[in-house]
Amino acid sequence: MSDPDASDVEAGREYKAYEAENERDALLSKEGNVDRIRMPPDSLAKRITGQQFGWLHVSAAFLSGLIACFILQYAVCGPERFRSTSSGDSVTPSSNHDNALAPPYVGSTEVHNFPPAAPTNAFPSLFPTNVGYPGGTPTGAEPAVIATAPAYPIHTGAAQLVLPATLGKKVGKIPKEFDMFKKWGNLSPWFSVDRTAFGLDSGPEVPDTCRVTGLHFLHRHGARYPTQWASYGGPAKFAKKINDNAAKWNASGNLDFLNEWSYKLGEELLTPFGRQQLFDLGISMRLKYGFLLKNFTETNTIPVFRTESQHRMLASALNFAIGFFGYPFEGKYQQSITIEAPGFNNTLAPYKTCPNARVPEKSDRGVYYQKEWVAIYLENARKRLQAQISGLELTIEDIYTMQQMCPYETVALGYSKFCELFTAEEWDGFDYALDLGFWYNSAFGSPVARVQGIGYIQELVARLTHTPIEHHNSSTNSTLNDNPITFPLGQSLYVDATHEVVVLNIITALNLTTFAASGPLPSDHIPANRSFKTSELAPFATNIQFQLLACTAVPGPQIRIIINDGVAPLTGIRGCPEQKDGMCPVDTFVAAQREIIRQTDWTHDCEGDWTVPPGPAWNTTTGDAPR
């Protein structure tokens, strides 16, 4: 039987402390064993102590000892020990870990279970959340920053997180304009993209002669721990590797911190920073679009927001609601929680009902390209870091996982030493590796991207036209979508929460082709001015505004799509004009989306027995399966 208290990295048990006293007991004899240490016989002792030595004998012995020490140091340390340093080099004391192997707890999982299961001082009845006597409570007018402010507020990302001020020794300097937060692909904290990032010189502020009449808002969950499974990399794998081999290796230099490092990440849950992201996003949207709530007051209704049952999805939605409505939010809106599990149709988690989305050869094609690219851009880093750890071979995948550790630890713990290990160019490479993964797995290069996004397009068309979904032939849920209480039509504000893969599915299904202009993406270099960047389209808390407008200078209702505060061109949508502010008539937009819905075949794309070869032998830039 295995020891029930043994460290279990996979199960996430907290490692035991290894006290210095244990080591002392192993090195020193117990009192009861003193009698086993035999003293020399009296005659021998007398001969030893009574022996006389002259100064010549002593000098010769001392010189012999010096020579022996020199030979031993040269044999063990090599000639580098005896070379003088240049005037520009500083001499640093040797680390305490220079010769010691890593302690056995290194890489094991450290968990702090809060709150305690049954706290002894918990008396909820003595701490009510409402004791009356609230004071004055008159309310004011709703904010409307999007319509009234002279400028649009820019979101810069992550004020509570810390990035390295300097990189490790021999890694390089941080370029002046370099922002590491923007180099983490889908693991980046969301930020307002540059005004012209998507090709239009227009911002999210309301265009001249227009006013906002409605908003359909789609957002991703906030920053989270790593997911349970990773097709390539995965921080828990690396932690397990160094823990399993702790008795064999020792790190130095920039990797010296590994000698005392433990794995402190959970799995899939929202992190404290992730909670803040969604709370802040809720406040931001209330400040910009709060005036849309007047429509609900006039119709004596409240909004319905949607999310899924997964823990981080529900936590994200509720944190958004606390930011948007304030606490308490009961009675101010209704939260629809769709089930994210096999057998339940769900447009916000369509992969659960699309069988081909669970076939790696069809839905995980990006791994092929990622492996090729990682082997190129991280080879120098592998050699550099391997030189700083002895007794353990680091693979290219290990180095890539160490890069992953940087954003995951940063958004969970606030700072990560792993961020110091890589150059600016290597962070550019990491960002592109994630682009390759998502392009070929979830966006325009995936044969199951459009079909997974099409259900949400059907719901969007139903909301825009105030008419029920015509045919439930995708991931739509007829039970919920056909009920005007759980899926209301004709409202001025909708908020839906989903995952980054679904956001990319929807962008693909909409046919926003400007993001596909530089595809297919190569795996041997980073294309100049590439049009597809995961950090801009699908970071933590990414958000899309489907902004509805009424304008005096343009006939009919208009729609714009704003992704992380960047206005997306709609020219890939049939009939939408090249308009400087990215506007398209709603009727034209709806007609084009209905055509896309008709052309998308769920039965073939999700259930069909088709195949695609790995790598560039087959490609798509529309997110469609082969016909």
C-alpha angles and dihedrals in degrees: 000000000000121000107268091210096052118122110268114191094184095051092045099236117168113255119244120248114253106217123209089233091068090058091046091053090053093052103041128062119247118244091250091060097057092100090063092067103091120212120215118262117272093248092053091046091052091050091051097047095039096053114113122217128189126221091259091058091049093047092049092049091049092050092047089053092052092051092047091051091050093051092047094050091047091051094048103035102027128219093306089078091064101042116107118238122243120251091256095055123086121216112232125194116255115264117252085238096057095108104011121097118236115277115254095251094061110124093010118133118267115201130182107195107208132203102034114241095242112012111199095220098050112122106157093180090064092051108051118175092225124041097162124240094100096165122221115349109179111147130217138214122303117259121249107183091156089062106029110033121091090225138028117245112247120219112218100187124240121017093166097052126084127221124193115274089207135017125238125281113291090007097100141240128301109251115239097246095037116123112187092192088068093052099067101083112210089358093063118108108248117264137177105268120226114283093249097035094117098040103268125102092221136103136213092262114109113276119243115282091016136106130194115252101171147355133214105194124194122182141172125233119267129260113313143179117269116289122254094255134034125184090207128018118351123181095231090058092056092046090052092049095055092042093051090051099037093123092059109047144060129189131210141172114023089355094054090106089067090072089073100024124125130185108256102172126110126204130271097325123127113263124224089258089050089055090051092050093058095040090052091045090054092051091046093053093046090053091049102038107017091118089071088072089072087076090061092050090052092051094040092237137116129223126264115219122189136216139147133261096250110115098242091044094054092042090051093050093048093048089050089051093050089052094045100041103019127228124334098032098174111126093018098086143350123244116215111203112196118198115253103204139100112287097030118101108229127164090200091058104025095159089076092070101030106086095195089056086069095052107096094208088061105030103030101049093129094076090073091057095040093055092051093049096042090054088058106042098037101044094096090046090051092054092045094050096039088061088061098055126056127196096026127078114222115212125205088255090054090054091048089050090052087056089051089052090063098065094034094053092041096055091042104038103019098245139033131199088209089073090069094060102074138064125239089254091053090052089052086053092050091051090052093046088060090047089056091050096050097038092057098033106040113006142045095326095053122093090213100044103092095044092054092051096046096083092061089048089056090052092047091052091049091053094045093050096037089231130118122258108278100213129014096214101133136035093317117124111229093194093059101027095052093051112087090207097057094032107029122189129209097036124137097223132044127172123190129179123207146142130285092249090057092048088056091045089055095046087052094046091050087059096235089170097176087079090056096050095105096044149154088056117226122229098213101061144008110259115234114251093001114194097214118069119162092201089062098040107033114017123140107300092009111174140196124203116204094197119199117206141184113205134185093209095050124049121240132006115316134206131206130185115218118186116194089337092309118119111232121214112241096201092115088065110088111257098007110130129229092260120175094229095041095250125155128181109259092229091054092046093050093048091052093048091049088054091052090049091053092049095050113091112201093183093055099037098042103028104022123115097234128134138206126198120239120260129009097331086096128026143170131189096188100059092245130138119241114273 
